[in-house]
Amino acid sequence: MNLTIIGTGYVGLVTGACFAEVGHRVICVDNDASKVELLKRGGIPIYEPGLQEMVQKNTASGRLSFTNNTAEGVEKSDVIFIAVPTPPQPDGSVDMSFIERVARDIAAAMTEYKIVVDKSTVPVKTGDRVSETIKRYCKAKVDFDVVSNPEFLREGFAVGDLMKPDRIVIGVRSQRAVAAMKEIYTPFKAPIIITDVNSAELIKHAANSFLALKISYINAISVVCEAAGANVMQVAEGIGLDERIGRRFLNPGIGFGGSCFPKDLSAFIKISEQVGYSFRLLQEVQRINSEQMERFVKKITDTLWVLKDKKIGVLGLAFKQNTDDVRMSPAIDLCQRLQKEGAALRVHDPQAMEKAKPLLKGVTYVDDMNAVAEGCDALVIATEWEEFKALDLDRAQKALTHPIMFDGRNLFDPAEMGKRGWIYKSIGR
């Protein structure tokens, strides 16, 4: 099919590349001319495993192209996906200005029936607003359908998540759009759930809020484990093997971050308020997440006492492994808190250092993870990169003024670290 994706961020670019990979002809639209030129040259503005190769392959085949002309994308495609940002506002609600602008642009360019698909994470009843906007600004007064098709992509695993999804949700108001949407997704061989538009929009916020709840739950359990002398990793394994619960997202740490969970959680609380329900359970999830970081910082200050003029090495800046995304990253938050206390930082991340530099100034960026500990008073692990498990512990131990590690991701075994002579502080153990 002929498809257009408006927006080439994490969602839009991955979606466009994967649609092209299964044989559709895809035009990706972005209003950033420099980004469009980069993509045309075979580069990509983000780090996502497997994505650059897929973009280059499908651009070369002619199935994937890039433009900053929305009208061109609308004219040449049967289905237009909206995948633009929906950033949070100070009160927790969602800034819908990008969605509204794109809906107007689509309307102005429409001369025949089109299917307009909300791929961005949006509040419930956004479909109504998009429909109203298109009707208002479409001079040709042609028929159209608005569909909700939320994404469930994990940064760092997005290509695999889209190529092998566990479900595909399609929210529609008329059956006319169903056949086309099913045709788009037939190659992906996953269960397709057809719902009304409002239900589809709620599914995304409900899913992400539940996953955030799981993370805060195991973080709360980690506090109990520390107080009781138990091991949270063993507790997580024991409850995670219950098929009703599952092991995924039961990994304790310094709190969740990124561009999805904090934003979607705040948005869902606000959405619930707007329809008359106070979602206090999710407010508690937010509180636990915030306290988890405060508790970790206290571990550091309790051990090092005065942080002023202390030198601390930090491994990890991205909000999670396998991405260069530092938006609302707990690792960046941690670094900023340590800086505020007067600590000097040496930091390393396999992919995120360039994107961290505008947010984290006055630190020393180190290319080699094994060199981060040089001359430091302690070492902190802030992101769960797999390669950090291969850290040269003997070298780090010699490089530090005293072998102290604060492991915010539980990458190492406490007993083994104790045998090696480390003062080792982790989460819930």
VEXFI-949916 format. One record per residue (C-alpha): residue in one letter; y, z, x. Coordinates in steps of 0.2 Angstrom, whole numbers, plus 5000, padded with zeros to 4 digits. Each point is the difference from the previous one (the first is absolute). Example, Ala and Ser with C-alpha at 12.3 -4.5 7.8 and 13.67 -1.06 7.14 Angstrom:
2
A497850395062;S501749975006;
END
This chain:
429
M500050005000;N501849985005;L500750185003;T501750075006;I500250185007;I501850065000;G500250135014;T499150005017;G499850185003;Y498350095002;V499449964983;G500849824998;L499449935017;V498250074999;T499949944982;G500649835004;A498949985016;C498450064990;F500449884985;A500149865013;E498550055009;V498949984984;G500849834996;H501550024990;R501749915005;V501250135003;I501950005003;C500750175007;V501950024996;D501150135009;N501950015001;D500050045018;A500249845009;S499550075017;K498450074993;V499649834992;E500349915017;L498950135009;L498649974987;K500149815002;R499850025018;G498450104998;G500750175003;I499950154988;P501350144998;I498750134997;Y498450065009;E498549994988;P498349975008;G499449834997;L501549944991;Q500949895014;E498449905002;M499849974982;V501949954998;Q499949885015;K498349924994;N500649974982;T501849945005;A499149875012;S498949944985;G501549984989;R499450124987;L501450135005;S501849965002;F501650105001;T501849984993;N501650094995;N500249894985;T499450094984;A500449854989;E498849905011;G498650134998;V500250014981;E500149814998;K498449975010;S498950144993;D499150044984;V500050195004;I501450105008;F499650175007;I501450125003;A499650115016;V501750075004;P500550185005;T500250134987;P500850145011;P500250184994;Q501750074995;P500750175003;D499450074984;G498249935002;S500249864988;V499749825006;D501449875005;M499649854990;S501449895006;F498949895010;I498849974985;E501549964989;R500849885012;V498349905003;A499750004981;R501749924998;D499749875014;I498349954992;A500849984983;A501449895007;A498749895008;M498849994985;T499849834991;E498350024993;Y498750134996;K499650125015;I499150165002;V501050145009;V499050135007;D500650185006;K499150035016;S501250145006;T499750184995;V501250024985;P500350134986;V499149984984;K501049894988;T500649895014;G499149854992;D501150024985;R501650005011;V499449855010;S499649904984;E501850054993;T500849945016;I499149835000;K500449974982;R501850045003;Y500349895015;C498849864997;K501149854994;A498549894997;K499350134987;V498249965005;D498550104996;F499350125014;D498950155002;V500350165010;V498550085007;S499750165010;N498849995014;P500250155011;E499450005018;F498850135008;L500249965018;R499950135014;E501149965015;G498949975015;F498649944989;A501049894988;V499149835004;G498350074997;D500650094984;L500649844993;M498649895005;K498750134994;P500950104986;D499150144990;R500949944984;I501449884994;V501150064987;I500949874989;G501250064986;V500549874987;R500949984984;S499149834995;Q498449925003;R500849845007;A500350085017;V498250085001;A499149845005;A501249965014;M500050175007;K498150005000;E499949835009;I501250075014;Y498850155003;T498349924997;P499749975019;F500250195003;K498450054990;A500650174993;P500150084983;I501549944990;I500850124988;I501049934987;T501350124992;D501750004992;V501549995011;N500550184999;S498350075004;A499849895015;E501750065006;L499550184998;I498349975009;K500849985017;H501150154999;A498650114993;A498849945014;N501250045014;S500550164993;F498250054999;L499649965018;A501650095005;L499350154990;K498349995010;I500950015016;S501150144995;Y498450094993;I499149995017;N501650055009;A500150164989;I498150035003;S500449995019;V501250144998;V498750114992;C498749955013;E501250055014;A500350174992;A498150034996;G499349945017;A499249844993;N500049825005;V500949884988;M499149855007;Q498350084995;V500750054983;A500649824997;E498349935005;G499250124988;I501049964985;G500249815004;L498249974999;D500150044982;E500149834992;R501250064987;I501250045013;G499749895015;R500550025018;R501449885002;F501850075000;L499350175004;N500750005018;P501250155004;G501549975011;I501950025001;G500349924982;F500049834993;G501449885002;G500449815000;S500849894988;C498850034986;F499450174996;P501650105002;K501049874990;D498749974987;L499750184997;S501950034998;A500149854988;F498550064990;I500850174998;K501649924994;I499149884989;S499150144991;E501650094998;Q500849854992;V498649994987;G500150194997;Y498750085011;S500350125014;F498649965013;R500050165009;L498349975008;L500849865010;Q501550105004;E498850125008;V499249865010;Q501849965007;R500250195005;I498450015009;N500349845010;S501750075005;E499350175005;Q498649925010;M501349935013;E501050165000;R498350105004;F499649885014;V501750025008;K499850184999;K498449995010;I500949915014;T501550135000;D498850154999;T499149945015;L501449935011;W501350134994;V501649925004;L500049814998;K501749975008;D499849915017;K498249994997;K499249825004;I498749954987;G498949855000;V499749924983;L498649874996;G500349904984;L501649944991;A499349894986;F499650094984;K498249965002;Q498849915011;N499949815001;T501849964995;D501749995008;D500850074984;V501150165003;R500850014983;M499950184995;S498950045014;P499450185002;A500049965019;I501849955001;D500550154989;L499050125012;C500949925015;Q501750024992;R499650184996;L499550045018;Q501649915006;K501050114989;E499350155008;G500549935017;A498449935006;A500049855012;L498649874994;R498949885009;V499249894986;H498749864998;D499349894986;P498949855002;Q501049894988;A501550104993;M501250035014;E501249864997;K500250044982;A500250195004;K501449975012;P501449984987;L499450174992;L499650105015;K501350005014;G500150105016;V498150005003;T499049925014;Y498949864994;V498449995011;D498949845000;D498450095005;M499350144990;N499250085015;A501750025008;V500950094985;A499550175006;E500849995017;G501150155004;C499950064982;D499750184993;A498949944986;L499249854992;V500149964981;I498949884991;A501049944984;T499049844995;E498249974998;W499849845011;E498249985005;E500549965018;F500750185002;K498250074999;A499849915017;L501450095008;D499750055018;L499950194997;D499850045019;R501549915005;A501050074986;Q499550185004;K500649975018;A501649924995;L500650144988;T500850165006;H498750094990;P498649914990;I500650034982;M499649874986;F500650004982;D498849884991;G500749964983;R498649884996;N498550105006;L499449875012;F499150125012;D498750134999;P500850185002;A498450075009;E500049865012;M501950015004;G499850195002;K498649975013;R501249885009;G501350145001;W501249934987;I501150114989;Y499649894985;K500850014983;S499449894986;I500050004981;G498950124989;R498850045015;
END
